[in-house]
Amino acid sequence: MQLTDTFAIDGQLAVSALIVVSILLGFLNSRTNSVTISILNRWSRWLSVSIVLAFLVDTLEWANRPFWALAVIFFLIWLLLETLYTWVAVSAMSQSDIALFPRFRNNQSGEEWPAQRKLIDLRDWLKQNGFKKRQALVADVGNGIAVRSSIYQDESDSTRIQVLFIPQPNGLISHSLSLSSETKAGEHIVTDNMNTPYGGFYPENWNVVRKPWSRKVQSLHKTHAKRIQGLELESYEIDPVDDINRQQGILERVNIEAGFLFPPHLHEEMGRLTWEGRYRLWKEVWLLNYFGFAGG
């Protein structure tokens, strides 16, 4: 067997292994809510398409280019296609009826907590660490999608934890955490692990840290505790549903004033997101999908 034949066989094995890995990651991604697996799945799909197409073109001698150059070309073509797809999706959302800042109401069904092992462990941790449940909420975001939430407060009533349950396209329920505290100086401190794109602006008195990779409540709570250490905090007295809806209204107003959203009277003609808003949201979708962090 010649050396070139050996390289050809090794290349076929490597491409086959890459395809298998990509398929396995896609299978796992459809059955889990892991941020790590989701990101690895996207990168493996991107690399697989680039390398497999380059290998086929090189093997069949359809182009007079080295393999590495073909791989780069197909990599950039996938980048272009993914960019166009994401931009179209953001533009479609701008024209849709999906609520960007949904309003919550009390959830009377009592079914807000999915029966998943990790969520049961989360609820046990909250109880063991002195967090008491205040309210169960639900919000309709459009297209028949409902986001449910449970609100907990610590013993001093100075820190709230909002647990959000978000339906996924694969039929599973993902969850995100948002910890918040208010200082007597009027600063609103938020620490969350939301892995859904936001892209907008925050009020000047908001201090927000987003950590999508931090999926455990212990580490997120530790981060928030360090951020509020030594600060004079206000006790939460307003009902969570009223407080959250007030915050949603503030965010909506701030983003209209900052040029992220069009005013309501322009929605029918222009959509809801301005061009800057679409760009910011597009950028954050990319950062979350392929690197797991939110843009500034």
C-alpha positions as CSV (number, residue, x, y, z in Angstrom):
1,M,0.0,0.0,0.0
2,Q,1.4,3.4,-1.0
3,L,1.8,6.3,1.5
4,T,-0.9,8.4,-0.4
5,D,-3.4,5.5,0.0
6,T,-2.7,5.4,3.7
7,F,-3.4,9.1,4.0
8,A,-6.6,8.7,2.1
9,I,-7.8,5.9,4.4
10,D,-6.8,7.9,7.5
11,G,-8.7,10.9,6.1
12,Q,-11.8,8.8,5.5
13,L,-11.6,7.5,9.1
14,A,-11.2,11.0,10.5
15,V,-14.1,12.3,8.5
16,S,-16.3,9.4,9.5
17,A,-15.4,9.8,13.2
18,L,-16.2,13.6,12.9
19,I,-19.6,12.7,11.4
20,V,-20.4,10.2,14.1
21,V,-19.4,12.7,16.9
22,S,-21.6,15.3,15.3
23,I,-24.6,12.9,15.1
24,L,-24.1,11.8,18.7
25,L,-23.9,15.4,20.0
26,G,-27.0,16.2,18.0
27,F,-28.8,13.3,19.6
28,L,-27.7,14.3,23.1
29,N,-28.6,17.9,22.5
30,S,-32.2,16.9,21.6
31,R,-32.5,15.1,24.9
32,T,-30.8,17.5,27.3
33,N,-30.7,21.1,28.3
34,S,-27.0,21.3,28.7
35,V,-25.4,24.6,27.6
36,T,-22.1,22.8,27.0
37,I,-23.6,20.1,24.8
38,S,-25.6,22.7,22.9
39,I,-22.5,24.7,22.1
40,L,-20.4,21.7,21.2
41,N,-23.2,20.5,18.9
42,R,-23.2,23.7,17.0
43,W,-19.4,23.8,16.6
44,S,-19.2,20.1,15.6
45,R,-22.0,20.7,13.0
46,W,-20.2,23.7,11.6
47,L,-16.8,21.9,11.5
48,S,-18.3,18.7,10.1
49,V,-20.0,20.4,7.2
50,S,-16.8,22.4,6.4
51,I,-14.5,19.4,6.6
52,V,-16.7,16.8,5.0
53,L,-17.5,19.0,2.0
54,A,-13.8,19.9,1.6
55,F,-12.9,16.3,1.8
56,L,-15.4,15.3,-0.9
57,V,-14.4,18.1,-3.3
58,D,-10.7,17.3,-2.7
59,T,-11.2,13.6,-3.2
60,L,-13.2,14.0,-6.4
61,E,-10.8,16.6,-7.6
62,W,-13.6,19.1,-8.4
63,A,-11.4,22.1,-7.5
64,N,-7.7,22.9,-7.9
65,R,-7.3,24.0,-4.3
66,P,-5.5,22.4,-1.3
67,F,-7.7,20.7,1.3
68,W,-7.1,23.3,4.0
69,A,-8.2,26.1,1.6
70,L,-11.4,24.2,0.7
71,A,-12.2,23.7,4.4
72,V,-11.8,27.4,5.1
73,I,-14.0,28.3,2.1
74,F,-16.8,26.0,3.3
75,F,-16.3,27.3,6.8
76,L,-16.9,30.8,5.7
77,I,-19.9,29.8,3.5
78,W,-21.5,28.2,6.5
79,L,-20.8,31.4,8.5
80,L,-22.5,33.4,5.8
81,L,-25.5,31.1,5.7
82,E,-25.8,31.0,9.5
83,T,-25.5,34.8,9.7
84,L,-28.3,35.3,7.1
85,Y,-30.5,32.7,8.9
86,T,-30.0,34.4,12.3
87,W,-30.7,37.9,10.8
88,V,-33.9,36.6,9.1
89,A,-35.0,35.0,12.4
90,V,-34.4,38.2,14.4
91,S,-36.3,40.2,11.7
92,A,-39.2,37.8,11.8
93,M,-39.3,38.0,15.6
94,S,-39.4,41.8,15.3
95,Q,-42.6,41.5,13.2
96,S,-44.2,38.8,15.3
97,D,-46.5,39.0,18.2
98,I,-44.1,37.4,20.7
99,A,-43.9,39.5,23.8
100,L,-40.4,41.0,24.3
101,F,-41.2,42.1,27.9
102,P,-44.1,39.8,28.9
103,R,-46.3,40.6,31.9
104,F,-46.7,38.0,34.6
105,R,-49.8,37.0,36.5
106,N,-50.4,34.6,39.5
107,N,-50.3,31.0,38.4
108,Q,-53.4,29.3,39.9
109,S,-52.7,25.8,38.5
110,G,-50.1,24.9,41.0
111,E,-48.1,23.0,38.3
112,E,-45.2,25.4,38.0
113,W,-42.4,23.0,39.1
114,P,-41.4,20.3,36.6
115,A,-40.7,16.9,38.0
116,Q,-37.0,16.7,37.1
117,R,-34.2,15.4,39.4
118,K,-32.1,18.6,39.1
119,L,-35.0,20.8,39.7
120,I,-36.1,18.8,42.7
121,D,-32.5,19.2,44.0
122,L,-32.7,23.0,43.3
123,R,-36.0,23.2,45.3
124,D,-34.4,21.3,48.2
125,W,-31.4,23.6,48.2
126,L,-33.6,26.6,48.4
127,K,-35.5,25.2,51.4
128,Q,-32.3,24.2,53.1
129,N,-30.8,27.6,52.7
130,G,-33.7,29.6,54.1
131,F,-35.4,30.7,50.9
132,K,-39.2,30.6,51.2
133,K,-41.6,30.6,48.2
134,R,-43.5,33.8,47.7
135,Q,-45.4,33.4,44.5
136,A,-45.9,31.2,41.5
137,L,-46.3,33.2,38.3
138,V,-47.0,32.6,34.6
139,A,-46.7,34.8,31.5
140,D,-48.0,34.2,28.0
141,V,-45.3,35.2,25.4
142,G,-47.3,34.4,22.3
143,N,-47.7,31.5,19.9
144,G,-49.2,29.4,22.7
145,I,-46.0,29.5,24.7
146,A,-46.2,30.1,28.4
147,V,-43.2,30.9,30.7
148,R,-43.7,29.9,34.3
149,S,-41.8,31.1,37.3
150,S,-41.5,30.6,41.0
151,I,-40.3,33.4,43.3
152,Y,-38.3,32.8,46.5
153,Q,-37.0,35.2,49.2
154,D,-34.3,34.7,51.8
155,E,-34.9,35.0,55.5
156,S,-33.9,38.7,55.6
157,D,-36.2,39.5,52.6
158,S,-33.3,41.3,50.9
159,T,-32.6,38.8,48.1
160,R,-35.1,37.3,45.7
161,I,-34.5,34.3,43.5
162,Q,-36.7,34.0,40.4
163,V,-36.7,30.5,38.8
164,L,-37.9,30.7,35.2
165,F,-39.1,27.6,33.4
166,I,-38.8,28.0,29.6
167,P,-40.2,25.5,27.1
168,Q,-37.7,24.3,24.5
169,P,-38.2,23.3,20.9
170,N,-37.2,19.7,21.8
171,G,-40.1,19.5,24.2
172,L,-38.0,19.8,27.3
173,I,-38.2,22.5,30.0
174,S,-35.1,24.5,30.7
175,H,-34.7,26.6,33.8
176,S,-32.8,29.8,34.5
177,L,-32.2,31.7,37.8
178,S,-32.2,35.4,38.5
179,L,-31.0,36.7,41.9
180,S,-31.8,40.3,42.8
181,S,-31.3,42.8,45.6
182,E,-32.1,46.5,46.1
183,T,-29.7,48.8,48.0
184,K,-30.8,51.7,50.1
185,A,-29.0,53.9,47.6
186,G,-31.4,52.8,44.9
187,E,-29.2,50.4,43.0
188,H,-30.8,47.3,41.6
189,I,-28.3,44.4,41.6
190,V,-29.1,41.4,39.4
191,T,-27.1,38.2,39.0
192,D,-28.5,35.6,36.6
193,N,-27.6,32.7,34.3
194,M,-30.1,33.4,31.5
195,N,-29.0,31.8,28.3
196,T,-31.7,33.4,26.2
197,P,-30.7,36.5,24.2
198,Y,-31.6,39.9,25.5
199,G,-29.5,42.4,23.5
200,G,-31.2,45.5,25.0
201,F,-30.3,48.2,27.5
202,Y,-30.7,48.5,31.3
203,P,-31.6,51.5,33.4
204,E,-28.6,53.4,34.8
205,N,-29.3,52.2,38.4
206,W,-29.3,48.6,37.3
207,N,-26.1,46.6,37.9
208,V,-26.5,43.3,35.9
209,V,-24.1,40.4,35.7
210,R,-25.1,37.5,33.4
211,K,-23.3,34.1,33.7
212,P,-25.0,31.6,31.3
213,W,-22.3,29.0,32.0
214,S,-23.0,29.0,35.7
215,R,-25.9,26.5,35.9
216,K,-25.7,25.6,39.6
217,V,-27.6,27.7,42.2
218,Q,-24.7,27.3,44.7
219,S,-22.2,29.1,42.5
220,L,-24.6,31.7,41.3
221,H,-25.7,32.5,44.8
222,K,-22.1,32.7,45.9
223,T,-21.4,35.3,43.1
224,H,-24.4,37.4,44.1
225,A,-23.5,37.2,47.8
226,K,-20.0,38.6,47.0
227,R,-21.5,41.4,44.9
228,I,-23.9,42.6,47.7
229,Q,-21.4,42.0,50.6
230,G,-21.1,45.2,52.7
231,L,-24.0,47.0,51.0
232,E,-27.0,48.3,52.8
233,L,-30.0,46.5,51.4
234,E,-33.6,47.2,51.3
235,S,-36.2,44.6,52.3
236,Y,-38.6,43.5,49.6
237,E,-42.1,44.4,50.6
238,I,-43.8,44.7,47.2
239,D,-45.4,41.6,45.9
240,P,-43.2,39.8,43.3
241,V,-45.8,39.9,40.5
242,D,-46.2,43.7,40.9
243,D,-42.4,44.2,41.2
244,I,-41.6,42.1,38.1
245,N,-44.2,43.7,36.0
246,R,-43.0,47.2,37.1
247,Q,-39.5,46.2,36.1
248,Q,-40.7,44.9,32.7
249,G,-42.4,48.2,32.1
250,I,-39.2,50.1,33.0
251,L,-37.1,47.9,30.7
252,E,-39.5,48.5,27.8
253,R,-39.5,52.3,28.3
254,V,-35.7,52.4,28.6
255,N,-35.2,50.4,25.4
256,I,-37.6,52.7,23.5
257,E,-35.7,55.7,24.7
258,A,-32.3,54.1,23.9
259,G,-33.3,53.3,20.4
260,F,-33.5,49.5,20.8
261,L,-37.3,49.4,20.2
262,F,-39.6,51.5,18.1
263,P,-42.5,53.3,19.8
264,P,-45.7,51.3,19.7
265,H,-47.3,53.5,17.0
266,L,-44.6,52.5,14.6
267,H,-44.7,48.7,15.2
268,E,-47.1,47.9,12.4
269,E,-45.0,49.7,9.8
270,M,-41.4,49.2,11.1
271,G,-41.7,46.2,13.4
272,R,-40.6,46.5,17.0
273,L,-36.8,46.3,16.8
274,T,-34.8,49.2,15.3
275,W,-31.9,48.3,13.1
276,E,-29.5,48.9,16.0
277,G,-31.8,46.6,18.1
278,R,-31.7,43.9,15.5
279,Y,-28.0,44.1,15.3
280,R,-27.5,43.9,19.1
281,L,-29.9,41.0,19.3
282,W,-28.3,39.2,16.4
283,K,-24.9,39.6,18.0
284,E,-26.0,38.3,21.3
285,V,-27.6,35.2,19.7
286,W,-24.3,34.5,18.1
287,L,-22.3,34.9,21.3
288,L,-24.7,32.7,23.3
289,N,-25.0,30.0,20.6
290,Y,-21.3,29.6,20.0
291,F,-19.5,30.9,23.1
292,G,-22.1,30.8,25.9
293,F,-21.9,34.4,27.0
294,A,-23.9,37.5,26.6
295,G,-22.7,40.6,24.9
296,G,-22.2,43.9,26.5
